Amino acid sequence: MQYFLTLTLQNFLTLSQTNFLHLIWHAVNVLLYAELKQLF
């Protein structure tokens, strides 16, 4: 179980490094879209 948790954590961290920027980009797009919808 400990091994599985460590493996999952490592996978999550390596995924996070690539997905983190993607998540930020997605969040920025969502915020911009919300702002634009309010304007128009």
C-alpha positions in Angstrom: 0.0 0.0 0.0 2.8 2.4 0.9 4.5 1.6 -2.4 1.3 2.2 -4.3 0.8 5.6 -2.6 4.4 6.6 -3.3 4.0 5.6 -7.0 0.7 7.5 -7.2 2.2 10.5 -5.7 5.1 10.4 -8.1 2.8 10.0 -11.0 0.6 12.9 -9.7 3.7 15.2 -9.4 5.0 14.5 -12.9 1.5 14.9 -14.2 1.0 18.1 -12.2 4.1 19.7 -13.8 2.6 19.3 -17.2 -1.1 19.8 -16.3 -0.4 22.8 -13.9 0.2 25.2 -16.8 -2.7 23.7 -18.7 -5.0 24.2 -15.7 -3.8 27.8 -15.3 -4.3 28.4 -19.0 -7.8 26.9 -18.7 -8.7 29.0 -15.7 -7.5 32.2 -17.4 -9.6 31.4 -20.4 -12.7 30.7 -18.2 -12.2 34.0 -16.4 -11.7 35.9 -19.7 -14.8 34.3 -21.1 -16.9 35.2 -18.0 -15.6 38.8 -18.3 -16.5 39.0 -21.9 -20.0 37.6 -21.3 -20.6 40.3 -18.7 -19.5 43.0 -21.1 -21.7 41.9 -24.0 
